[in-house]
């Protein structure tokens, strides 16, 4: 019965390696979807940085994006 366990274990490892290989290929050869705040900077960063550095940059930019101040024009009802 030990040989059957080793065979099944080997089959599972082959499947895991195949799935990881597909994931690595997709990760390396696809273009990330750029959206959200500061998308112009992100689109330039895609061409400059590697994929891993781009992901780190997006995490940093999402933290910094909380501090973006937008101008709000007062409406007529705000006249008190």
C-alpha positions in Angstrom: 0.0 0.0 0.0 2.9 2.4 0.5 3.7 2.2 -3.3 0.2 3.3 -4.0 0.6 6.3 -1.7 3.8 7.3 -3.4 2.1 7.1 -6.8 -0.8 9.2 -5.7 1.6 11.7 -4.1 3.5 11.9 -7.3 0.3 12.5 -9.3 -0.7 15.4 -7.0 2.8 16.9 -7.3 2.6 16.8 -11.1 -0.8 18.6 -11.0 0.5 21.2 -8.6 3.6 21.9 -10.8 1.4 22.1 -13.9 -0.9 24.7 -12.2 2.0 26.7 -10.9 3.6 26.7 -14.4 0.4 28.0 -15.9 0.2 30.7 -13.2 3.8 31.7 -13.8 3.3 31.9 -17.6 0.1 34.0 -17.1 1.8 36.3 -14.6 4.8 37.0 -16.8 3.2 37.2 -20.2 0.0 39.2 -19.5 -0.5 43.0 -19.2 -2.0 44.2 -16.0 -5.3 46.0 -16.0 -4.8 49.7 -15.0 -7.6 51.5 -13.3 -8.3 53.8 -10.4 -6.5 56.8 -9.1 -3.3 58.0 -10.7 -3.7 55.7 -13.7 -1.4 57.7 -15.9 1.5 57.2 -13.5 0.6 53.5 -13.2 0.5 53.0 -17.0 4.0 54.5 -17.3 5.3 52.3 -14.4 4.1 49.2 -16.3 6.7 49.9 -19.0 9.5 50.9 -16.6 9.3 48.4 -13.8 9.1 44.6 -13.6 5.7 43.0 -12.7 6.7 42.4 -9.0 7.9 46.0 -8.6 4.7 47.3 -10.3 2.6 45.4 -7.7 4.6 46.9 -4.9 4.2 50.4 -6.5 0.5 50.0 -6.7 0.2 49.0 -3.1 2.3 52.1 -2.1 0.2 54.3 -4.4 -3.1 53.0 -3.0 -1.9 54.1 0.5 -0.8 57.5 -0.8 -4.0 57.9 -2.8 -6.0 58.3 0.5 -4.3 61.7 0.8 -5.3 63.2 -2.5 -7.3 66.3 -2.0 -10.0 67.2 -4.6 -11.4 70.7 -5.0 -15.1 70.9 -4.2 -17.0 73.9 -5.4 -19.7 75.2 -3.0 -23.2 75.0 -4.2 -25.9 77.7 -3.8 -27.5 75.9 -0.9 -24.3 76.3 1.1 -24.9 80.0 1.5 -25.9 80.4 5.1 
